[in-house]
Each structure stands twice: as C-alpha cells, then as structure tokens.
Amino acid sequence: MTKVRQNKRAKSAQAKAAPASRTEEAEPAGSRRWTAMRTWLAGILSAVIIAVIGVVFTTWFNARGPDTFDRISGEPPIKVGHVAVEYSARDTALREPVTDPGERAALLGNASGSRRDTVMARHHRALLDRTNVTVVLIGNRSSLRIVDIKPRVLARKPVSDGALLVDSPAGEVDTVELCANLDRPASHFAIAEDLDTSYFRKKQIDLKRDERVTLSMSISGKKAYYEFDLLVTVLAEDRTEQITIKGPDRGPFRVTGVPDDYRAYYAKSTFGGWRPVSRAQAYAMLRKVEGC
C-alpha cells in the first residue's frame, strides 16, 4: 500500500515537471537566436565605435599630438640649429694681457687656430664696438610665432684694455640691417632708419614644425665691456615661452668699447698667429666700426 502511494506521488511529480521541462526546451531555441542577434549587433557597434575613435584620435594626433607630447616632455617650441659670431677680419680686445709663456707661444707662434682661440677665450676676447651674430632657429611646433628677440645684458664692466688685436685694414665695415645698442637704457633690435622702434613691434616671424629662419644681428656697445645673451619670446598654442640663445661656446656673447690705451698691441702675422706692434701701428690699422 505504501509503495502504491509512492508510485502515484512520483507519477504526479513527473506530470507536473513535464510541461516546465518542455517549456525550458522550447525557450533556448528563440533565446539563442536573440543572443546571436545581440552579439552581431554588439560586434557591429564596437567596430563603428573603434573606427570613430580611430578617426578622432588620428585627426587629433595629426593636429595636436606631436605638440602635446613635446610639451609634456619639456621640448622647447623652437630649437637653435646654429649660432655663429663673425670674427674674420674683425678687431678684438682681451681683458688681460697674455703673460704666460705657454699662452704667448700659442698666440705668437704657429699653433693651431683652436689653440689660439682657447687662449683668447680664456682672456675674454671681445669684438670692438660691435658683434655680428648669425642664428638659425628651427620650429618645433605645428604653428608658432616669434614675437620678440632682445639682447639681455649679463655683465657690464669697464672697457677691455688688456690687449688689442688688429685683424683688418683701415676702412669701414658694412652695417647689418637688424641691430641693437647695449649702451641704450632699454636695448632692442631695430633697423638703422628707426632705432627708437623695436623691429618686432612691427614684424613678427611665423614658423611651422621643421621650418627654419636665419637671423643676422649686430649688437654694439662702445661705452663698456658687455657680456650678453639673446632672449627669444615665442607664442605657441596661446602660451608664451622664452628661449635663451648663448654663444657658440655655450658662454655669453661679448663686445667692448675702445679705451684710450691698451697694455699690449698685436697685428695679424702673415705667417700665422699674431705679432707685437707699436701703439701707433695698431691705431693706424684700426678699423672704424659703425653701429646702431
């Protein structure tokens, strides 16, 4: 009797579970189709989103990407490609006379040019009255503007009287169009026809990435000995930055006025190096220099 009741209960439970089981078997077929459709749509949507992101990123990177990376890495908006000071056929002065026997031998003898240059640099060689500087600047942003360049005085001392080195025949030197006078209270670059007006107030220089501009500048100073560098103001992406340009030896540029007398006089030797000369001989050969 007990077994009969148990069999009835089992059959009843199986009868109740049968519809649910059939429903569960019927649902997966439609559910699988909808799942496949959703997967397909999700794949299409993902591809579209990735494509849009790729186009947006590519457009942004081409327009701003390199600039952003350069700015984050601390790269300046312009690079200094070349700096040169014209010493050829120019008279120079030393702050102190050359007294060391080894240095005098390098100066007067047939030593290499680099060795003589080292001796003169050690004695702070400065061009008389005017320094001609050539600078090549290279754009390092997609778009930038050089809004100003000024000579910045780092040191002002009495004119150099250690030694005069004459390297030119008598006569005048042609002037450079863009010039600055360090003897003026607020020195700036100007043209000879309008020394009171800053050149960059009227004209500015636009550059793009890897574009170059060559600037030839003349900086004069007759009342003192000056050490200076060049301060460049650049506008890039609505941000103003300043770049410092130093001399070819990574030191300051130098210029000095002419004193009443020097402690030593030299002239360029035809055999190389320099030869001592008298004061009268030196001043007879000294070239007149025009400046701003």
Secondary structure, DSSP 8 states (H G I E B T S, - for coil): -HHHHHHHHHHHHHHHHHHHHHHHHHHHHHHHHHHHHHHHHHHHHHHHHHHHHHHHHHHHHHHTHHHHHHHHHT--SEEEEEEEE--TT--EEESS----HHHHHHHHSS--HHHHHHHHHHTT-EEESEEEEEEEEEE-SSSEEEEEEEEEEEEEES---SEEEE-S-SSB----SEEEETTSSS---EETTBTTS-HHHH--EEE-TT-EEEEEEEEE--SSEEEEEEEEEEEETTEEEEEEE--TTSS-EEEE---S--S-EEEE-TTSSEEE--HHHHHHH--B----
